[in-house]
Amino acid sequence: MNKRPPISLKEAIELGEYEPKYLAQFPEWEQLTTHIQLEYIRKAIENRRRQLVVQWAQVNNVLDFRLKPELKEVLDKLSEQIRQLDRDQEKIWIEYADKM
């Protein structure tokens, strides 16, 4: 068992941590049913998606975007993180479908 993270499981979920390997560091994680684990992961993915979309919108709403072309790279990276989140979500659904 890895060292316990300095935050609670609920805080990790609220902050958008959704990787099962990370969440397994919390002792209470193993005591949860597969269904509850999946629901926590689903909630964390929603939280992470909301965070990424808000960050994307904040960057996109820069008043004079043409004066800061480096922000295009930031938008591209945020868009890639959103796409990766979609891929991770699909992978986790498949993984948990096998457990249920």
CNS distance restraints for C-alpha pairs under 8 A (distance, minus, plus):
assign (resid   1 and name CA) (resid  25 and name CA) 6.71 0.50 0.50
assign (resid   2 and name CA) (resid  25 and name CA) 5.73 0.50 0.50
assign (resid   3 and name CA) (resid  25 and name CA) 6.86 0.50 0.50
assign (resid   4 and name CA) (resid  25 and name CA) 5.68 0.50 0.50
assign (resid   4 and name CA) (resid  26 and name CA) 5.95 0.50 0.50
assign (resid   4 and name CA) (resid  27 and name CA) 7.78 0.50 0.50
assign (resid   5 and name CA) (resid  25 and name CA) 7.02 0.50 0.50
assign (resid   5 and name CA) (resid  26 and name CA) 7.26 0.50 0.50
assign (resid   7 and name CA) (resid  11 and name CA) 6.19 0.50 0.50
assign (resid   7 and name CA) (resid  12 and name CA) 6.68 0.50 0.50
assign (resid   8 and name CA) (resid  12 and name CA) 6.26 0.50 0.50
assign (resid   8 and name CA) (resid  26 and name CA) 7.75 0.50 0.50
assign (resid   9 and name CA) (resid  13 and name CA) 6.29 0.50 0.50
assign (resid   9 and name CA) (resid  23 and name CA) 7.11 0.50 0.50
assign (resid   9 and name CA) (resid  26 and name CA) 6.38 0.50 0.50
assign (resid   9 and name CA) (resid  29 and name CA) 7.92 0.50 0.50
assign (resid  10 and name CA) (resid  14 and name CA) 6.15 0.50 0.50
assign (resid  11 and name CA) (resid  15 and name CA) 6.09 0.50 0.50
assign (resid  12 and name CA) (resid  16 and name CA) 6.36 0.50 0.50
assign (resid  12 and name CA) (resid  17 and name CA) 5.32 0.50 0.50
assign (resid  12 and name CA) (resid  23 and name CA) 7.94 0.50 0.50
assign (resid  12 and name CA) (resid  44 and name CA) 7.93 0.50 0.50
assign (resid  13 and name CA) (resid  17 and name CA) 5.33 0.50 0.50
assign (resid  13 and name CA) (resid  18 and name CA) 6.69 0.50 0.50
assign (resid  13 and name CA) (resid  40 and name CA) 6.71 0.50 0.50
assign (resid  13 and name CA) (resid  41 and name CA) 7.36 0.50 0.50
assign (resid  13 and name CA) (resid  43 and name CA) 6.90 0.50 0.50
assign (resid  13 and name CA) (resid  44 and name CA) 4.68 0.50 0.50
assign (resid  13 and name CA) (resid  47 and name CA) 7.68 0.50 0.50
assign (resid  14 and name CA) (resid  43 and name CA) 7.82 0.50 0.50
assign (resid  14 and name CA) (resid  44 and name CA) 6.21 0.50 0.50
assign (resid  14 and name CA) (resid  47 and name CA) 6.37 0.50 0.50
assign (resid  15 and name CA) (resid  44 and name CA) 7.16 0.50 0.50
assign (resid  15 and name CA) (resid  47 and name CA) 6.74 0.50 0.50
assign (resid  15 and name CA) (resid  48 and name CA) 7.04 0.50 0.50
assign (resid  16 and name CA) (resid  43 and name CA) 7.90 0.50 0.50
assign (resid  16 and name CA) (resid  44 and name CA) 4.37 0.50 0.50
assign (resid  16 and name CA) (resid  45 and name CA) 6.01 0.50 0.50
assign (resid  16 and name CA) (resid  46 and name CA) 7.49 0.50 0.50
assign (resid  16 and name CA) (resid  47 and name CA) 4.98 0.50 0.50
assign (resid  16 and name CA) (resid  48 and name CA) 4.30 0.50 0.50
assign (resid  17 and name CA) (resid  22 and name CA) 7.62 0.50 0.50
assign (resid  17 and name CA) (resid  23 and name CA) 7.54 0.50 0.50
assign (resid  17 and name CA) (resid  41 and name CA) 7.99 0.50 0.50
assign (resid  17 and name CA) (resid  44 and name CA) 5.76 0.50 0.50
assign (resid  17 and name CA) (resid  45 and name CA) 7.50 0.50 0.50
assign (resid  17 and name CA) (resid  48 and name CA) 7.32 0.50 0.50
assign (resid  18 and name CA) (resid  22 and name CA) 7.59 0.50 0.50
assign (resid  18 and name CA) (resid  23 and name CA) 7.06 0.50 0.50
assign (resid  18 and name CA) (resid  40 and name CA) 7.84 0.50 0.50
assign (resid  18 and name CA) (resid  41 and name CA) 5.04 0.50 0.50
assign (resid  18 and name CA) (resid  42 and name CA) 7.69 0.50 0.50
assign (resid  18 and name CA) (resid  44 and name CA) 5.14 0.50 0.50
assign (resid  18 and name CA) (resid  45 and name CA) 5.92 0.50 0.50
assign (resid  19 and name CA) (resid  23 and name CA) 6.30 0.50 0.50
assign (resid  19 and name CA) (resid  41 and name CA) 7.49 0.50 0.50
assign (resid  20 and name CA) (resid  24 and name CA) 5.92 0.50 0.50
assign (resid  20 and name CA) (resid  41 and name CA) 7.58 0.50 0.50
assign (resid  21 and name CA) (resid  25 and name CA) 7.11 0.50 0.50
assign (resid  23 and name CA) (resid  29 and name CA) 6.60 0.50 0.50
assign (resid  24 and name CA) (resid  29 and name CA) 5.57 0.50 0.50
assign (resid  24 and name CA) (resid  30 and name CA) 6.72 0.50 0.50
assign (resid  25 and name CA) (resid  29 and name CA) 7.54 0.50 0.50
assign (resid  26 and name CA) (resid  30 and name CA) 7.86 0.50 0.50
assign (resid  27 and name CA) (resid  31 and name CA) 7.55 0.50 0.50
assign (resid  28 and name CA) (resid  32 and name CA) 6.77 0.50 0.50
assign (resid  29 and name CA) (resid  37 and name CA) 7.25 0.50 0.50
assign (resid  32 and name CA) (resid  36 and name CA) 6.03 0.50 0.50
assign (resid  32 and name CA) (resid  37 and name CA) 6.17 0.50 0.50
assign (resid  33 and name CA) (resid  37 and name CA) 6.22 0.50 0.50
assign (resid  34 and name CA) (resid  38 and name CA) 6.13 0.50 0.50
assign (resid  34 and name CA) (resid  96 and name CA) 7.38 0.50 0.50
assign (resid  34 and name CA) (resid  99 and name CA) 7.08 0.50 0.50
assign (resid  34 and name CA) (resid 100 and name CA) 6.70 0.50 0.50
assign (resid  35 and name CA) (resid  39 and name CA) 6.26 0.50 0.50
assign (resid  35 and name CA) (resid 100 and name CA) 7.47 0.50 0.50
assign (resid  36 and name CA) (resid  40 and name CA) 6.19 0.50 0.50
assign (resid  37 and name CA) (resid  41 and name CA) 6.21 0.50 0.50
assign (resid  38 and name CA) (resid  42 and name CA) 6.03 0.50 0.50
assign (resid  38 and name CA) (resid  96 and name CA) 7.04 0.50 0.50
assign (resid  39 and name CA) (resid  43 and name CA) 6.18 0.50 0.50
assign (resid  40 and name CA) (resid  44 and name CA) 6.16 0.50 0.50
assign (resid  41 and name CA) (resid  45 and name CA) 6.12 0.50 0.50
assign (resid  42 and name CA) (resid  46 and name CA) 6.28 0.50 0.50
assign (resid  43 and name CA) (resid  47 and name CA) 6.22 0.50 0.50
assign (resid  44 and name CA) (resid  48 and name CA) 6.10 0.50 0.50
assign (resid  45 and name CA) (resid  49 and name CA) 6.01 0.50 0.50
assign (resid  45 and name CA) (resid  85 and name CA) 7.44 0.50 0.50
assign (resid  45 and name CA) (resid  89 and name CA) 7.32 0.50 0.50
assign (resid  46 and name CA) (resid  50 and name CA) 6.15 0.50 0.50
assign (resid  47 and name CA) (resid  51 and name CA) 6.24 0.50 0.50
assign (resid  48 and name CA) (resid  52 and name CA) 6.21 0.50 0.50
assign (resid  49 and name CA) (resid  53 and name CA) 6.11 0.50 0.50
assign (resid  49 and name CA) (resid  82 and name CA) 6.66 0.50 0.50
assign (resid  49 and name CA) (resid  85 and name CA) 7.42 0.50 0.50
assign (resid  50 and name CA) (resid  54 and name CA) 6.10 0.50 0.50
assign (resid  51 and name CA) (resid  55 and name CA) 6.16 0.50 0.50
assign (resid  52 and name CA) (resid  56 and name CA) 6.04 0.50 0.50
assign (resid  52 and name CA) (resid  78 and name CA) 6.51 0.50 0.50
assign (resid  52 and name CA) (resid  81 and name CA) 7.65 0.50 0.50
assign (resid  52 and name CA) (resid  82 and name CA) 6.78 0.50 0.50
assign (resid  53 and name CA) (resid  57 and name CA) 6.10 0.50 0.50
assign (resid  53 and name CA) (resid  82 and name CA) 7.96 0.50 0.50
assign (resid  54 and name CA) (resid  58 and name CA) 6.13 0.50 0.50
assign (resid  55 and name CA) (resid  59 and name CA) 6.30 0.50 0.50
assign (resid  55 and name CA) (resid  78 and name CA) 7.72 0.50 0.50
assign (resid  56 and name CA) (resid  60 and name CA) 6.01 0.50 0.50
assign (resid  56 and name CA) (resid  75 and name CA) 6.04 0.50 0.50
assign (resid  56 and name CA) (resid  78 and name CA) 6.23 0.50 0.50
assign (resid  56 and name CA) (resid  79 and name CA) 7.61 0.50 0.50
assign (resid  57 and name CA) (resid  61 and name CA) 5.99 0.50 0.50
assign (resid  58 and name CA) (resid  62 and name CA) 6.97 0.50 0.50
assign (resid  59 and name CA) (resid  71 and name CA) 6.88 0.50 0.50
assign (resid  59 and name CA) (resid  74 and name CA) 7.69 0.50 0.50
assign (resid  59 and name CA) (resid  75 and name CA) 6.92 0.50 0.50
assign (resid  60 and name CA) (resid  65 and name CA) 7.61 0.50 0.50
assign (resid  60 and name CA) (resid  75 and name CA) 7.23 0.50 0.50
assign (resid  61 and name CA) (resid  65 and name CA) 7.87 0.50 0.50
assign (resid  64 and name CA) (resid  68 and name CA) 7.33 0.50 0.50
assign (resid  65 and name CA) (resid  69 and name CA) 6.62 0.50 0.50
assign (resid  65 and name CA) (resid  71 and name CA) 7.53 0.50 0.50
assign (resid  69 and name CA) (resid  73 and name CA) 7.80 0.50 0.50
assign (resid  70 and name CA) (resid  74 and name CA) 6.98 0.50 0.50
assign (resid  71 and name CA) (resid  75 and name CA) 6.24 0.50 0.50
assign (resid  72 and name CA) (resid  76 and name CA) 6.19 0.50 0.50
assign (resid  73 and name CA) (resid  77 and name CA) 6.19 0.50 0.50
assign (resid  74 and name CA) (resid  78 and name CA) 6.19 0.50 0.50
assign (resid  75 and name CA) (resid  79 and name CA) 6.06 0.50 0.50
assign (resid  76 and name CA) (resid  80 and name CA) 6.17 0.50 0.50
assign (resid  77 and name CA) (resid  81 and name CA) 6.22 0.50 0.50
assign (resid  78 and name CA) (resid  82 and name CA) 6.33 0.50 0.50
assign (resid  79 and name CA) (resid  83 and name CA) 6.33 0.50 0.50
assign (resid  80 and name CA) (resid  84 and name CA) 6.07 0.50 0.50
assign (resid  81 and name CA) (resid  85 and name CA) 6.06 0.50 0.50
assign (resid  82 and name CA) (resid  86 and name CA) 6.42 0.50 0.50
assign (resid  83 and name CA) (resid  87 and name CA) 6.43 0.50 0.50
assign (resid  84 and name CA) (resid  88 and name CA) 6.05 0.50 0.50
assign (resid  85 and name CA) (resid  89 and name CA) 6.02 0.50 0.50
assign (resid  86 and name CA) (resid  90 and name CA) 6.33 0.50 0.50
assign (resid  87 and name CA) (resid  91 and name CA) 6.25 0.50 0.50
assign (resid  88 and name CA) (resid  92 and name CA) 6.10 0.50 0.50
assign (resid  89 and name CA) (resid  93 and name CA) 6.14 0.50 0.50
assign (resid  90 and name CA) (resid  94 and name CA) 6.32 0.50 0.50
assign (resid  91 and name CA) (resid  95 and name CA) 6.21 0.50 0.50
assign (resid  92 and name CA) (resid  96 and name CA) 6.03 0.50 0.50
assign (resid  93 and name CA) (resid  97 and name CA) 5.93 0.50 0.50
assign (resid  94 and name CA) (resid  98 and name CA) 6.56 0.50 0.50
assign (resid  95 and name CA) (resid  99 and name CA) 6.91 0.50 0.50
assign (resid  96 and name CA) (resid 100 and name CA) 6.35 0.50 0.50
